[in-house]
Amino acid sequence: PDLVHEYFYVNPKTHQQCTKMFEAAQAKVPNTDVWEGLGVLYNMSHDYSKAVANFEKVLAVKSEDAKLWNKLGASLANGNRCTEALKAYNKALDLNPGYVRAHYNIGISYSNLGE
């Protein structure tokens, strides 16, 4: 079994089917909800570059959403792009200074950078 899918409690086949449905929806009616969903799905399957691309599409429309900046940061950090992730987390905190998850993720990124 795939440990990534077990960790997220998602059956690999179900995850693939869900991703295909979101990709089909994106092809027909692209919108921010679909892009965000794809970002989450790609992040879960370790396809971080696609996750980042989808979160960036959403943020081009919804740039004032701290949770989206945090999701972008997480995908960047998961893809070993911690310096870029820090910028996204800091943007999340600019929008919502009390956002605990972004504070936590900043700490993880600094730790991964050895700082």
Secondary structure, 3 states (H helix, E strand, C coil): CCHHHHHCCCCHHHHHHHHHHHHHHHHHCCCHHHHHHHHHHHHHCCCHHHHHHHHHHHHHHCCCCHHHHHHHHHHHHHCCCHHHHHHHHHHHHHHCCCCHHHHHHHHHHHHHCCC
